[in-house]
Amino acid sequence: MASRPLLIYKTDHEFYEALSRRDERAYQFLYADVFPRFRHWILTNSGSEMDAEDAFQKGLMNFLLNIETGKYQLQESARITTVAFEYCKRVWLTELKSARMRNHGPMPDHIDTADSADVVNDLERLDVVKTVQQALQQLKEDCRKVLEWFYVDEIPLREIAERLGMKEESVKSKRYQCAEKLKGFLPSNR
Amino acid sequence: MKLTQAQFELIEAYLNHELSETDRLSFERDLQAEDELRSAVDRQREMRLGLQAVGIQRALERAKTQYKENALADGAATKPAARVLPLNGLRYWAAAASVVVVLGVGYYAYQQTASRQADLAYTETFTDNDEVMKNFPSEHVSTQTRTTFFEAFKNYKAGNYDRVIGQLKTLPADKQTIHYKNYLLGLSYLANRQPTEAIPLLDKARQTALPELHQKTEWFLALAYVKNNQKERALPLLKRISSDQAHPFQSLAQRVIRKIQ
């Protein structure tokens, strides 16, 4: 089925490495492999279509950030797609639990929420991420471009200097000034 | 703590694991001793994490778009039948949005605060503009203008917002197409997470006499205000939409109001 690209990585190790470097094909495979199963699972666990997309985005975001930051290391015993599914699943169970607590309703018996601390930490980290992303939108276009090129697209300062027709040292100063401006938009209690 | 450039570069080098063993140990000793420095490092780490996440999110959005395009090509519905049964008003929109190629707006999809509902509502309604373009004027519009618009619309559907902006920004406006231009440009800025730029364009497009275009423009303008943290401007618009039973976004507007009030 075309919506499910063939896995082109011979081992989970190769797949993990590809996800670490944000390889588009690896992302596409992960999405196509995990989402349909996860969507089905959500729909049979008190969730809606929108809940499925929402929890899936958060779960994958947590998982991929953990891969890139080294918090998640490849484990021989667990398939990557299984782990990704588990991340998304736990996001939903945590949200379900928090909604039940708000409404003072019991959790269904089959739902185990014993180990949600990590998920809560990851979700809190997404709040930080969101704050930074909102701050980024407050910057002027030139600053936002420099920061995005350098930190998001990982373009070297030298190449950014070429694009802007500036000296590398000037771009370095600009990166500093823009980063400080960005931090200025973050809440001071963080 | 306002950093000097030298301090900034030192923290960057530390976070990139580029310091020598001696320098790293020395820096970590300073970290233990100075609360202010520790807080500056945390702040810089957060900034980098947020920016790193932007890259991941964009790659995820591309994967999502590709997945939906492939699913469409397969003819495999990715949404349940129940979703598309009652094809009236808002439900039509939700159903249509579920099968149209989804564009790069998931940036907001995992937000948990007041704007989350607005963002989800935005995602739900953002993608279907085929109807609007079907009504694009066919008379008194040059072939070149018409071609440019349809190419821009194609780019918009493919998520190439920068290209849409480039195509339409300099296109001379005329009475027939000015509202379409402002609408499509406004939506593209909004999708590009530039609500400040989107607002004046959507506000102008709202002057259109075409009812459907007016309703859509009004809705996205309200969401642009929400995203731009201008609740005081978003609320009157959302209230008006939510009190209009004929408005296709009535229920969504009510949902967003509940979250931002």
Interface residues (C-beta under 8 A of the other chain):
Chain A: M1 A2 S3 R4 P5 R22 E24 Y27 Q28 L30 Y31 A32 F35 P36 L43 E49 M50 E53 D54 Q57 K58 L60 M61 L64 L65 E68 T69 L123 R125 L126 D127 V128 V129 K130 T131 V132 Q133 A135 L136 Q137 L147 E148 Y151 V152 D153 E154 K172 S173 Y176 A179 E180 L182 K183 L186 R190
Chain B: K2 L3 Q5 F8 E9 D42 R43 Q44 E46 M47 R48 L49 G50 L51 Q52 A53 V54 G55 I56 Q57 R58 A59 L60 R62 A63 K64 Q66 Y67 N70 A71 A73 D74 A76 T78 K79 P80 R83 S98 G106 Y107 A109 Y110 Q111 Q112 T113 L120 T123 E124 R193 Q194 P195 T196
